[in-house]
Amino acid sequence: MKKFGIVRDIDDLEQKAVLDGWEIDTNDYYKKGSDFVFLSKREISVAFNTFNGRFFITNNETKNFIGTDQSISLKKEVWYKEILKIVYKEIPERFKTKKEFSRQLNPLKS
């Protein structure tokens, strides 16, 4: 099972989103100093907080709330996995925890 955990930096996130066919709105992030960027694709919109890694998903047609980064019931949905791949870096299986993976990326911070 894939594990995700490290929040992508904004440049990486933008590139990944565009490559995966998502529209990304970074106006508030760059022009207003907001922590949020907005992703959309087909019937889904995602408000992603670049500071803390949280995200919130809504249906574009109904404007109903669908879920968050904490929605365990959505983890098997293909579109949900797609969102995870865009906003977080995958933790390789050789690392047991997010903390262990972070240490490998930033050895001086240990």
Residue pairs with C-beta under 8 A, 6 or more apart in sequence:
2 81
2 90
3 90
3 91
3 93
3 98
4 84
4 85
4 88
4 89
4 90
4 91
5 88
5 89
5 91
5 98
5 101
6 88
6 89
6 91
6 98
6 101
6 102
6 105
7 50
7 52
7 53
7 87
7 88
7 89
8 16
8 86
8 87
8 88
8 89
10 26
10 29
10 37
10 50
12 89
13 24
13 37
13 48
13 50
13 86
13 87
14 24
14 26
14 37
16 85
16 86
17 23
17 24
17 39
17 86
18 24
20 82
20 85
20 86
21 41
22 39
22 40
22 41
22 86
23 39
23 40
23 41
24 37
24 38
24 39
25 37
25 38
25 39
25 40
26 37
28 34
28 36
28 37
28 38
29 35
29 36
29 37
29 50
35 49
35 50
35 51
35 52
36 47
36 48
36 49
36 50
37 48
37 50
38 45
38 46
38 47
38 48
39 45
39 46
39 48
39 83
39 86
40 46
40 60
41 79
42 60
43 59
43 60
43 61
44 57
44 58
44 59
44 60
44 66
44 79
45 57
45 58
45 59
45 60
46 55
46 56
46 57
46 83
46 87
47 55
47 56
47 58
48 54
48 55
48 87
49 55
53 69
53 87
53 88
54 68
54 69
55 68
55 69
55 83
55 87
56 65
56 67
56 68
57 65
57 66
57 67
57 68
57 71
57 80
57 83
58 64
58 65
58 66
59 66
66 74
67 73
67 74
67 80
69 87
71 80
74 80
75 81
91 98
91 101
92 101
95 101
95 104
102 109
103 109
103 110
